[in-house]
Amino acid sequence: ACFFPLHAALFLTRLYGHGITASYGEMCYHDNSLVSASLEALIQHLVPTVDYYPDRSYVFTFLLSSRLFLHPYELMTRVCHLCVEQQRSGDALLDKIRFREVAPKLVQLLTEWTETFPYDFRDERMMRCLKDMTHHVARGDEVRYSWRAMQQMTQRLIKRLSALGQYEEAVAALNAVAMERPASLKSKQASGQRSDVLSVCDDPFILAQQLTHIELDRLSFIGPEEFIQTFAMKDPLENHKGFFRKRKTSNLEAYVNWFNRLSYLVATEICMPVKKKHRARIIEFFIDVAQECFNIGNFNSLMAIITGMNMSPVSRLKKTWSKVNTDKFEILEHQMDPSSNFSNYRTALRGATQRSETAHSSQEKIVIPFFSLLIKDIYFLNEGCASRLANGHINFEKLWELAKQVSEFLVWRQVICPFDRDRRILQYLVTTPVFSEDELHLASYESEGPENNMEKDSRRSLRWV
Ligand SMILES: *[C@@H]1O[C@H](CO)[C@@H](O)[C@H](O)[C@H]1NC(C)=O
């Protein structure tokens, strides 16, 4: 059911007859919730006026997803422009009074923007626009209230962005260390010189705590828009080719890389020891770590560990596995079983989310989702449903749904990790060298020789480099 939107009607009565038409009055509602609208109407809906401010969920949803249709810079320019222009009456004094009234609301909107999507402001045009608005606000603001608020907001933003810069540099430096190929990895014999995980930490609970630190650190730097940015070049109606090509989803990628690293680390630790008994002990240790991750609500590390254990160089070590009690592992694997669209995992995740909502301690608040699945869900949500309707309207129901998934992630992201940090263990987990896939196979064959012709061929094709 489409009808003339209340907001646009109010907007018309607010104007003192300056011949503005309601061309943006193209919004469809169903049961009071916005289901579709033209892009123009949606932009207008974001613009605060003297007696209107968009509701928070709309602000979040539209700032998040508008990038599917236009660049954040374009949106910001238009919102600021509309907000200023709507106050113009032709009378300079009246304009000034009215802008003074609307300025705090514009500041509030920009504050929500800078706090929720700070990475948008890595674009210097966004920063320039913010600066221009600060000047504009200062001009009409004798009490300097809004001006000061703008200043504070900008300072907080700059602090956030510099923390992000430092984080990115730190991750790059750690990755560089992890990529070095020390002699200890050049052959399995030499790998005996590399310290193994048990010599760094032999308490599964402590190791799971340190993994949780790494997960939460890396999650906290992912911008909500990174989930959406990857789809942003796909709208055929908008011809802004390449706008986002340089835009980064690098924190999201860094996080996915961490998952892969943890899987390889687990496989390396298991394949490295020369003695079967030692390998079996490491498998049992990681099963205990996985169990602790499950208890903490750290599903991402749990899944990475299971993935490492299921890599073929590890799973083929039958003699080693025969020494391991796998009961606990089978239960954990069942929890993360992909069948029926990961229904067991989804149930466990809901349980953890409920625990988090009623938590009494920060430890109970922790929910770290199996991240690749979250990305996949959002990807299919985007693919499975058009962003535009046949009449050119934007399908806002879809945008609500995207925002719902991403905002759940924002709640999980903000948990402060309650455990003590152990620098030595953390350093080991993020920088100790791990075997490549070929090296894993070689190490595995040296532990337990090839069993059939296929494995023999595979063994022959591999060389230590
Ligand atoms: C899997 O479950 C999620 C969450 O319930 C849902 O969004 C998604 O569409 C489902 N995927 C398939 C292929 O059924």
Ligand as a Chemical Component Dictionary entry (heavy atoms), coordinates in Angstrom:
data_LIG
# 
_chem_comp.id                   LIG 
_chem_comp.type                 NON-POLYMER 
_chem_comp.pdbx_formal_charge   0 
_chem_comp.three_letter_code    LIG 
# 
loop_
_chem_comp_atom.comp_id 
_chem_comp_atom.atom_id 
_chem_comp_atom.alt_atom_id 
_chem_comp_atom.type_symbol 
_chem_comp_atom.charge 
_chem_comp_atom.model_Cartn_x 
_chem_comp_atom.model_Cartn_y 
_chem_comp_atom.model_Cartn_z 
_chem_comp_atom.pdbx_ordinal 
LIG C1 C1 C 0 20.612 -20.428 5.756 1  
LIG O1 O1 O 0 20.139 -19.839 6.944 2  
LIG C2 C2 C 0 20.250 -18.429 6.974 3  
LIG C3 C3 C 0 19.840 -17.950 8.352 4  
LIG O2 O2 O 0 18.640 -18.483 8.748 5  
LIG C4 C4 C 0 19.408 -17.819 5.859 6  
LIG O3 O3 O 0 19.519 -16.422 5.870 7  
LIG C5 C5 C 0 19.864 -18.380 4.535 8  
LIG O4 O4 O 0 19.036 -17.900 3.507 9  
LIG C6 C6 C 0 19.846 -19.901 4.561 10 
LIG N1 N1 N 0 20.445 -20.375 3.333 11 
LIG C7 C7 C 0 19.905 -21.367 2.631 12 
LIG C8 C8 C 0 20.660 -21.761 1.405 13 
LIG O5 O5 O 0 18.871 -21.890 2.959 14 
# 
loop_
_chem_comp_bond.comp_id 
_chem_comp_bond.atom_id_1 
_chem_comp_bond.atom_id_2 
_chem_comp_bond.value_order 
_chem_comp_bond.pdbx_ordinal 
LIG C1 O1 SING 1  
LIG C1 C6 SING 2  
LIG O1 C2 SING 3  
LIG C2 C3 SING 4  
LIG C2 C4 SING 5  
LIG C3 O2 SING 6  
LIG C4 O3 SING 7  
LIG C4 C5 SING 8  
LIG C5 O4 SING 9  
LIG C5 C6 SING 10 
LIG C6 N1 SING 11 
LIG N1 C7 SING 12 
LIG C7 C8 SING 13 
LIG C7 O5 DOUB 14 
# 
